[in-house]
Amino acid sequence: MQLITDDELRSPAEEAKILAPPLRALSDPNRLHLVLLLAEGPKTVRELTEASGMSQTLVSHHLTPLREQLLVSVTPQGRSNVYSLCCENLATPLRMLATVVASSPLGVEACCAPTTLT
């Protein structure tokens, strides 16, 4: 994942290309579950398996795209690997999405407002 600084101006197409991979990695409910578990603190695959109820193979499978997008890091510790969130890399795409409202000429007014059914 390519990190963006505030002073870099990108076209919407460029931002979409940067945002799509980490958002794709986060789009699976199982991967989000693992991210939320890692938000509690670093964990081994075994701990993630126990906490999530997923098999070890499935946990490892879902950690791969998160690792590839640098959303989680892995640190060898003895015979285990400890996974941790990379908070800055996780926050970057969220910040980019949050600026969508701020960059619109109408701001919040441009966003869909809740409708009432009559």
Secondary structure, DSSP 8 states (H G I E B T S, - for coil): -----TT----HHHHHHHHHHHHHHH-SHHHHHHHHHHHT--EEHHHHHHHH---HHHHHHHHHHHHHTTSEEEEEETTEEEEEE-HHHHHHHHHHHHHHHHHSTTGGGGS-------
